[in-house]
Amino acid sequence: MKSAFWYLGFLSVLSLLFFVEGKAGFLGFLGFISFFSVYRISDEMLEVNIGKASRNAFLFAMFFGSVSLAYLYLTNGLELFQIGFVLLLGGTLLACLLSLFYYHKVGKKHEEQN
């Protein structure tokens, strides 16, 4: 069974709104492009790996989100909110995908040793 996780890659089309609106916030949707590479992963440990990777992304979102909201509150810099949101979304996606690839690679090494 192929992973249905790669459908999230189609959200990257929303980054084309940057050329219409000219706002850099839409470029954050480019982070979804990397989900297209998950299509080829098809082993029985995929669900476990996605759970672990999602946990890491959640921890990143909680830490970075609370730090950025505290910074925005203390500095009253609402113009940085859009950049902070893009960094939060992109960082969460990156943490999830890097963790997923790491756990997939470690799982393959473990299978080769056994």
C-alpha positions, 0 to 999 in steps of 0.5 A: 500500500502506498502512502496517502501522506503525499496528498499534502504536497498538493497544498504547495499550489497555494504558493502561486498566490504569491505572484497574484498578491505579492505577499511573502506569507504565501511562500510558506506553502512551498514547504508542502512540496517535500510531501511528494517524496513520501509516496515511495515509502511503503513498508509496514512501519510507516504508520509508526514512523509517521506517529513518531515524526508527528510527535516531533513536529508537535513538540517543535510547534509547541516550543516555537509557537510559544516562544514566538507568541511571547516575543510578539507580545513583548515587542508589540511587533505585529508586522512580524506575525506573518513571518513567524507563522510562515516559520512555524508552518515551514519548521513543523513540516520540515521537522515532520519530514526529516524525522520521518526520513530518519526513522525510515532510514534507521528502520531499514538499517535495523532490518538489514542487521537482523 
